[in-house]
Amino acid sequence: MFDPVLLDHLTLRNRIVLSPFVEYQAQRDGTVSHPMLDYYTSMARDGAGLVVIESAYVAQQGRAHVNQLGINTERHLESLTGLVRAIHAEGAAVAIRLAHAGARPSELIVGEQPIGPSIVNFGKDFDVSREFDDGDVEEIVLFFVHAAERAEEAGADLIEINGAQQYLLDQCLSSRYNNRYDDYGGAIEQRMHLPVSIIKAIKSRIASKIPISYMFSIHDKLEDGFSEDELKGLVKALVAAKVDFLHPVSIHVLNKFFETDETLIEWVAKFTRKPIIAEGNIKSPQILKETIG
């Protein structure tokens, strides 16, 4: 756990990955704030091998909060580069998480009607979304590609795509928010079409072949009938797209799934030999020991 490790051409000083505990602390223009700089450098200083920077919006239409970190324009590069360098100076590698909030943004923040896989209203604080079309998909894929290029230019060691937190790609996966039956809805392969397209496009455009991690969650989909076969399809789709790391998120890393004694990490490991990032209420060495094995 505490020894240096080489994972898919990414060298880490140990296997400890720190995801952000807080988000939405950026400046209103999406640039890095001083509290963010202090927060992430302190995480690196405490000894993490890999520090994951919070979800950065890849497009104005996918911005979830007025104080969310941005990576959709060149003006964000200087502060992101400074943050990455500060974390590197503390000895940790850096991942930047890329996100599009899909149907969750407010028109007041993004300046247009939100888009999602289907028409959705998340509640009184949100606006009704419209269903994305093929033209929107082409644009969204390019948003992620250009954001990944900026992450690479900023010096990130790894790119993580946010397929959780009820953001756009999570909405595509969910049968609750995705009720279409075309190339982007229905069977698990269709619901993973957009994430797979994004991963493939980034892989084809990033010159240095920076590793890609994909973060996803299924616990909120179980009551809608999400099955072990669908989990297998999800993992197989990501592996076929040549994702480098899988990052399944659970409420607690030791929670059991599909009425078995197996955790989500164990289920995912059945379907791939790719490195897996474990996350979910890991608060003691004992939990860490049980998670590892």
LUMVO-224173 format. One record per residue (C-alpha): residue number from 1; x, z, y; residue in three letters. Coordinates in nm, 2 decimals, padded with zeros to 4 digits. Layout:
N
+-----+--------+--------+--------+-----+
|   i |      X |      Z |      Y |  aa |
+-----+--------+--------+--------+-----+
| NUM |      X |      Z |      Y | ALA |
...
+-----+--------+--------+--------+-----+
! end
This chain:
293
+-----+--------+--------+--------+-----+
|   i |      X |      Z |      Y |  aa |
+-----+--------+--------+--------+-----+
|   1 |  00.00 |  00.00 |  00.00 | MET |
|   2 |  00.28 |  00.09 |  00.25 | PHE |
|   3 |  00.54 | -00.16 |  00.13 | ASP |
|   4 |  00.59 | -00.50 |  00.30 | PRO |
|   5 |  00.39 | -00.78 |  00.14 | VAL |
|   6 |  00.38 | -01.16 |  00.16 | LEU |
|   7 |  00.03 | -01.30 |  00.14 | LEU |
|   8 | -00.01 | -01.68 |  00.17 | ASP |
|   9 |  00.29 | -01.72 |  00.39 | HIS |
|  10 |  00.19 | -01.43 |  00.61 | LEU |
|  11 |  00.43 | -01.13 |  00.60 | THR |
|  12 |  00.28 | -00.79 |  00.67 | LEU |
|  13 |  00.48 | -00.47 |  00.70 | ARG |
|  14 |  00.21 | -00.30 |  00.48 | ASN |
|  15 | -00.14 | -00.37 |  00.34 | ARG |
|  16 | -00.33 | -00.18 |  00.60 | ILE |
|  17 | -00.57 | -00.39 |  00.80 | VAL |
|  18 | -00.74 | -00.24 |  01.10 | LEU |
|  19 | -01.07 | -00.40 |  01.21 | SER |
|  20 | -01.20 | -00.32 |  01.56 | PRO |
|  21 | -01.40 |  00.00 |  01.59 | PHE |
|  22 | -01.54 | -00.10 |  01.93 | VAL |
|  23 | -01.63 | -00.43 |  02.09 | GLU |
|  24 | -01.75 | -00.57 |  02.42 | TYR |
|  25 | -01.48 | -00.41 |  02.63 | GLN |
|  26 | -01.35 | -00.73 |  02.79 | ALA |
|  27 | -01.37 | -00.83 |  03.15 | GLN |
|  28 | -01.69 | -01.01 |  03.26 | ARG |
|  29 | -01.50 | -01.34 |  03.26 | ASP |
|  30 | -01.41 | -01.29 |  02.89 | GLY |
|  31 | -01.05 | -01.21 |  02.95 | THR |
|  32 | -00.86 | -00.91 |  02.80 | VAL |
|  33 | -00.91 | -00.58 |  02.99 | SER |
|  34 | -00.66 | -00.30 |  03.03 | HIS |
|  35 | -00.86 | -00.07 |  02.80 | PRO |
|  36 | -00.86 | -00.34 |  02.53 | MET |
|  37 | -00.48 | -00.39 |  02.57 | LEU |
|  38 | -00.42 | -00.01 |  02.53 | ASP |
|  39 | -00.67 |  00.01 |  02.23 | TYR |
|  40 | -00.52 | -00.26 |  02.02 | TYR |
|  41 | -00.16 | -00.18 |  02.09 | THR |
|  42 | -00.23 |  00.18 |  01.99 | SER |
|  43 | -00.37 |  00.06 |  01.66 | MET |
|  44 | -00.05 | -00.13 |  01.60 | ALA |
|  45 |  00.16 |  00.16 |  01.71 | ARG |
|  46 | -00.01 |  00.38 |  01.45 | ASP |
|  47 |  00.13 |  00.16 |  01.18 | GLY |
|  48 | -00.12 | -00.10 |  01.08 | ALA |
|  49 |  00.02 | -00.41 |  00.91 | GLY |
|  50 | -00.25 | -00.64 |  01.05 | LEU |
|  51 | -00.46 | -00.58 |  01.36 | VAL |
|  52 | -00.78 | -00.78 |  01.39 | VAL |
|  53 | -00.89 | -00.85 |  01.75 | ILE |
|  54 | -01.27 | -00.83 |  01.80 | GLU |
|  55 | -01.50 | -01.13 |  01.79 | SER |
|  56 | -01.43 | -01.38 |  02.06 | ALA |
|  57 | -01.70 | -01.63 |  02.16 | TYR |
|  58 | -01.60 | -01.99 |  02.09 | VAL |
|  59 | -01.86 | -02.13 |  02.33 | ALA |
|  60 | -02.07 | -02.00 |  02.62 | GLN |
|  61 | -02.38 | -02.08 |  02.42 | GLN |
|  62 | -02.26 | -01.83 |  02.15 | GLY |
|  63 | -02.18 | -01.54 |  02.38 | ARG |
|  64 | -02.35 | -01.22 |  02.27 | ALA |
|  65 | -02.26 | -00.99 |  02.55 | HIS |
|  66 | -02.14 | -01.00 |  02.92 | VAL |
|  67 | -01.83 | -00.80 |  02.82 | ASN |
|  68 | -01.75 | -00.99 |  02.51 | GLN |
|  69 | -01.40 | -01.14 |  02.46 | LEU |
|  70 | -01.38 | -01.51 |  02.52 | GLY |
|  71 | -01.17 | -01.79 |  02.37 | ILE |
|  72 | -01.37 | -02.09 |  02.48 | ASN |
|  73 | -01.16 | -02.20 |  02.78 | THR |
|  74 | -00.80 | -02.23 |  02.88 | GLU |
|  75 | -00.84 | -01.94 |  03.13 | ARG |
|  76 | -00.86 | -01.70 |  02.84 | HIS |
|  77 | -00.52 | -01.80 |  02.70 | LEU |
|  78 | -00.29 | -01.60 |  02.93 | GLU |
|  79 | -00.45 | -01.26 |  02.86 | SER |
|  80 | -00.49 | -01.33 |  02.49 | LEU |
|  81 | -00.13 | -01.43 |  02.46 | THR |
|  82 | -00.03 | -01.11 |  02.64 | GLY |
|  83 | -00.24 | -00.90 |  02.40 | LEU |
|  84 | -00.09 | -01.07 |  02.09 | VAL |
|  85 |  00.26 | -01.03 |  02.22 | ARG |
|  86 |  00.20 | -00.66 |  02.29 | ALA |
|  87 |  00.07 | -00.60 |  01.93 | ILE |
|  88 |  00.36 | -00.80 |  01.79 | HIS |
|  89 |  00.60 | -00.58 |  01.99 | ALA |
|  90 |  00.46 | -00.28 |  01.80 | GLU |
|  91 |  00.54 | -00.44 |  01.46 | GLY |
|  92 |  00.19 | -00.56 |  01.35 | ALA |
|  93 |  00.06 | -00.90 |  01.27 | ALA |
|  94 | -00.25 | -01.02 |  01.46 | VAL |
|  95 | -00.57 | -01.18 |  01.36 | ALA |
|  96 | -00.82 | -01.32 |  01.62 | ILE |
|  97 | -01.19 | -01.32 |  01.50 | ARG |
|  98 | -01.39 | -01.63 |  01.61 | LEU |
|  99 | -01.76 | -01.60 |  01.66 | ALA |
| 100 | -02.08 | -01.78 |  01.77 | HIS |
| 101 | -02.38 | -01.55 |  01.82 | ALA |
| 102 | -02.63 | -01.83 |  01.73 | GLY |
| 103 | -02.99 | -01.71 |  01.79 | ALA |
| 104 | -02.89 | -01.37 |  01.92 | ARG |
| 105 | -02.78 | -01.44 |  02.28 | PRO |
| 106 | -03.00 | -01.40 |  02.59 | SER |
| 107 | -03.07 | -01.70 |  02.80 | GLU |
| 108 | -02.97 | -01.48 |  03.10 | LEU |
| 109 | -02.61 | -01.45 |  02.96 | ILE |
| 110 | -02.56 | -01.80 |  02.81 | VAL |
| 111 | -02.76 | -02.01 |  03.06 | GLY |
| 112 | -02.96 | -02.20 |  02.79 | GLU |
| 113 | -03.19 | -02.15 |  02.50 | GLN |
| 114 | -03.01 | -02.00 |  02.21 | PRO |
| 115 | -02.97 | -02.21 |  01.89 | ILE |
| 116 | -02.99 | -02.10 |  01.53 | GLY |
| 117 | -03.06 | -02.25 |  01.19 | PRO |
| 118 | -03.43 | -02.19 |  01.25 | SER |
| 119 | -03.66 | -02.07 |  01.53 | ILE |
| 120 | -03.59 | -01.69 |  01.55 | VAL |
| 121 | -03.67 | -01.41 |  01.79 | ASN |
| 122 | -03.46 | -01.10 |  01.73 | PHE |
| 123 | -03.68 | -00.88 |  01.95 | GLY |
| 124 | -03.78 | -00.81 |  02.31 | LYS |
| 125 | -03.42 | -00.81 |  02.44 | ASP |
| 126 | -03.37 | -01.17 |  02.30 | PHE |
| 127 | -03.51 | -01.51 |  02.36 | ASP |
| 128 | -03.67 | -01.74 |  02.10 | VAL |
| 129 | -03.41 | -01.98 |  01.96 | SER |
| 130 | -03.44 | -02.35 |  01.88 | ARG |
| 131 | -03.33 | -02.50 |  01.56 | GLU |
| 132 | -02.99 | -02.67 |  01.57 | PHE |
| 133 | -02.97 | -03.04 |  01.49 | ASP |
| 134 | -02.69 | -03.27 |  01.37 | ASP |
| 135 | -02.56 | -03.32 |  01.72 | GLY |
| 136 | -02.55 | -02.94 |  01.77 | ASP |
| 137 | -02.36 | -02.90 |  01.45 | VAL |
| 138 | -02.09 | -03.15 |  01.55 | GLU |
| 139 | -02.05 | -02.96 |  01.88 | GLU |
| 140 | -02.04 | -02.62 |  01.71 | ILE |
| 141 | -01.77 | -02.73 |  01.47 | VAL |
| 142 | -01.56 | -02.86 |  01.76 | LEU |
| 143 | -01.61 | -02.53 |  01.94 | PHE |
| 144 | -01.46 | -02.34 |  01.65 | PHE |
| 145 | -01.17 | -02.59 |  01.61 | VAL |
| 146 | -01.07 | -02.57 |  01.97 | HIS |
| 147 | -01.10 | -02.19 |  01.96 | ALA |
| 148 | -00.87 | -02.19 |  01.66 | ALA |
| 149 | -00.62 | -02.40 |  01.84 | GLU |
| 150 | -00.62 | -02.16 |  02.13 | ARG |
| 151 | -00.58 | -01.87 |  01.89 | ALA |
| 152 | -00.28 | -02.04 |  01.74 | GLU |
| 153 | -00.14 | -02.11 |  02.09 | GLU |
| 154 | -00.18 | -01.75 |  02.18 | ALA |
| 155 |  00.04 | -01.66 |  01.88 | GLY |
| 156 | -00.21 | -01.53 |  01.63 | ALA |
| 157 | -00.09 | -01.50 |  01.28 | ASP |
| 158 | -00.43 | -01.53 |  01.12 | LEU |
| 159 | -00.77 | -01.66 |  01.22 | ILE |
| 160 | -01.08 | -01.48 |  01.10 | GLU |
| 161 | -01.42 | -01.65 |  01.12 | ILE |
| 162 | -01.71 | -01.41 |  01.17 | ASN |
| 163 | -01.98 | -01.49 |  00.91 | GLY |
| 164 | -02.14 | -01.14 |  00.94 | ALA |
| 165 | -02.30 | -00.92 |  01.21 | GLN |
| 166 | -02.61 | -01.14 |  01.22 | GLN |
| 167 | -02.42 | -01.40 |  01.42 | TYR |
| 168 | -02.47 | -01.77 |  01.37 | LEU |
| 169 | -02.30 | -01.82 |  01.03 | LEU |
| 170 | -02.46 | -01.51 |  00.90 | ASP |
| 171 | -02.80 | -01.64 |  01.01 | GLN |
| 172 | -02.73 | -01.96 |  00.81 | CYS |
| 173 | -02.67 | -01.75 |  00.50 | LEU |
| 174 | -02.98 | -01.54 |  00.54 | SER |
| 175 | -03.31 | -01.66 |  00.40 | SER |
| 176 | -03.48 | -01.44 |  00.66 | ARG |
| 177 | -03.34 | -01.64 |  00.95 | TYR |
| 178 | -03.28 | -01.97 |  00.78 | ASN |
| 179 | -03.61 | -02.13 |  00.65 | ASN |
| 180 | -03.51 | -02.49 |  00.66 | ARG |
| 181 | -03.47 | -02.72 |  00.36 | TYR |
| 182 | -03.22 | -02.99 |  00.46 | ASP |
| 183 | -02.84 | -03.00 |  00.45 | ASP |
| 184 | -02.83 | -02.66 |  00.62 | TYR |
| 185 | -03.09 | -02.46 |  00.43 | GLY |
| 186 | -03.24 | -02.39 |  00.09 | GLY |
| 187 | -02.98 | -02.35 | -00.19 | ALA |
| 188 | -02.67 | -02.14 | -00.12 | ILE |
| 189 | -02.45 | -02.46 | -00.10 | GLU |
| 190 | -02.67 | -02.59 |  00.19 | GLN |
| 191 | -02.67 | -02.25 |  00.36 | ARG |
| 192 | -02.29 | -02.25 |  00.35 | MET |
| 193 | -02.27 | -02.61 |  00.48 | HIS |
| 194 | -02.19 | -02.51 |  00.84 | LEU |
| 195 | -01.93 | -02.25 |  00.76 | PRO |
| 196 | -01.76 | -02.48 |  00.51 | VAL |
| 197 | -01.76 | -02.76 |  00.77 | SER |
| 198 | -01.59 | -02.53 |  01.02 | ILE |
| 199 | -01.32 | -02.42 |  00.78 | ILE |
| 200 | -01.24 | -02.77 |  00.67 | LYS |
| 201 | -01.23 | -02.90 |  01.03 | ALA |
| 202 | -00.99 | -02.62 |  01.14 | ILE |
| 203 | -00.77 | -02.67 |  00.83 | LYS |
| 204 | -00.74 | -03.04 |  00.92 | SER |
| 205 | -00.65 | -02.98 |  01.29 | ARG |
| 206 | -00.42 | -02.68 |  01.30 | ILE |
| 207 | -00.07 | -02.81 |  01.27 | ALA |
| 208 |  00.10 | -02.50 |  01.15 | SER |
| 209 | -00.16 | -02.43 |  00.88 | LYS |
| 210 | -00.24 | -02.08 |  01.01 | ILE |
| 211 | -00.42 | -01.88 |  00.74 | PRO |
| 212 | -00.80 | -01.84 |  00.77 | ILE |
| 213 | -01.00 | -01.54 |  00.67 | SER |
| 214 | -01.38 | -01.54 |  00.63 | TYR |
| 215 | -01.58 | -01.22 |  00.70 | MET |
| 216 | -01.92 | -01.19 |  00.55 | PHE |
| 217 | -02.18 | -00.94 |  00.45 | SER |
| 218 | -02.47 | -00.94 |  00.19 | ILE |
| 219 | -02.61 | -00.58 |  00.20 | HIS |
| 220 | -02.88 | -00.67 |  00.45 | ASP |
| 221 | -02.98 | -00.97 |  00.24 | LYS |
| 222 | -03.04 | -00.79 | -00.09 | LEU |
| 223 | -03.40 | -00.69 | -00.01 | GLU |
| 224 | -03.47 | -01.07 |  00.05 | ASP |
| 225 | -03.35 | -01.14 | -00.30 | GLY |
| 226 | -02.99 | -01.24 | -00.25 | PHE |
| 227 | -02.85 | -01.26 | -00.60 | SER |
| 228 | -02.51 | -01.24 | -00.79 | GLU |
| 229 | -02.54 | -01.62 | -00.85 | ASP |
| 230 | -02.57 | -01.67 | -00.47 | GLU |
| 231 | -02.27 | -01.45 | -00.41 | LEU |
| 232 | -02.08 | -01.66 | -00.66 | LYS |
| 233 | -02.19 | -01.98 | -00.48 | GLY |
| 234 | -02.08 | -01.83 | -00.15 | LEU |
| 235 | -01.74 | -01.74 | -00.28 | VAL |
| 236 | -01.69 | -02.07 | -00.46 | LYS |
| 237 | -01.79 | -02.26 | -00.14 | ALA |
| 238 | -01.53 | -02.07 |  00.06 | LEU |
| 239 | -01.26 | -02.12 | -00.20 | VAL |
| 240 | -01.33 | -02.49 | -00.23 | ALA |
| 241 | -01.30 | -02.51 |  00.15 | ALA |
| 242 | -00.95 | -02.36 |  00.10 | LYS |
| 243 | -01.01 | -02.04 |  00.29 | VAL |
| 244 | -00.70 | -01.81 |  00.25 | ASP |
| 245 | -00.86 | -01.46 |  00.27 | PHE |
| 246 | -01.20 | -01.32 |  00.20 | LEU |
| 247 | -01.33 | -01.03 |  00.39 | HIS |
| 248 | -01.66 | -00.89 |  00.24 | PRO |
| 249 | -01.80 | -00.61 |  00.45 | VAL |
| 250 | -02.01 | -00.33 |  00.30 | SER |
| 251 | -02.17 | -00.02 |  00.45 | ILE |
| 252 | -01.94 |  00.18 |  00.22 | HIS |
| 253 | -01.66 |  00.02 |  00.03 | VAL |
| 254 | -01.76 |  00.21 | -00.29 | LEU |
| 255 | -02.13 |  00.11 | -00.28 | ASN |
| 256 | -02.25 | -00.05 | -00.60 | LYS |
| 257 | -02.42 | -00.39 | -00.60 | PHE |
| 258 | -02.68 | -00.58 | -00.81 | PHE |
| 259 | -02.78 | -00.27 | -01.00 | GLU |
| 260 | -02.44 | -00.24 | -01.17 | THR |
| 261 | -02.15 |  00.00 | -01.14 | ASP |
| 262 | -01.94 | -00.26 | -00.96 | GLU |
| 263 | -01.86 | -00.27 | -00.59 | THR |
| 264 | -01.88 | -00.57 | -00.37 | LEU |
| 265 | -01.50 | -00.61 | -00.39 | ILE |
| 266 | -01.51 | -00.61 | -00.77 | GLU |
| 267 | -01.79 | -00.87 | -00.76 | TRP |
| 268 | -01.60 | -01.10 | -00.53 | VAL |
| 269 | -01.28 | -01.06 | -00.73 | ALA |
| 270 | -01.47 | -01.20 | -01.03 | LYS |
| 271 | -01.50 | -01.54 | -00.86 | PHE |
| 272 | -01.16 | -01.58 | -00.69 | THR |
| 273 | -00.80 | -01.48 | -00.71 | ARG |
| 274 | -00.77 | -01.51 | -00.33 | LYS |
| 275 | -00.66 | -01.20 | -00.14 | PRO |
| 276 | -00.95 | -00.98 | -00.04 | ILE |
| 277 | -00.97 | -00.75 |  00.26 | ILE |
| 278 | -01.16 | -00.43 |  00.17 | ALA |
| 279 | -01.37 | -00.27 |  00.45 | GLU |
| 280 | -01.65 | -00.01 |  00.46 | GLY |
| 281 | -01.62 |  00.35 |  00.57 | ASN |
| 282 | -01.27 |  00.41 |  00.43 | ILE |
| 283 | -01.20 |  00.75 |  00.58 | LYS |
| 284 | -00.98 |  00.93 |  00.33 | SER |
| 285 | -00.68 |  00.86 |  00.09 | PRO |
| 286 | -00.91 |  00.93 | -00.20 | GLN |
| 287 | -01.15 |  00.65 | -00.11 | ILE |
| 288 | -00.86 |  00.42 | -00.06 | LEU |
| 289 | -00.72 |  00.51 | -00.40 | LYS |
| 290 | -01.05 |  00.45 | -00.57 | GLU |
| 291 | -01.09 |  00.12 | -00.38 | THR |
| 292 | -00.75 | -00.01 | -00.50 | ILE |
| 293 | -00.83 |  00.08 | -00.85 | GLY |
+-----+--------+--------+--------+-----+
! end
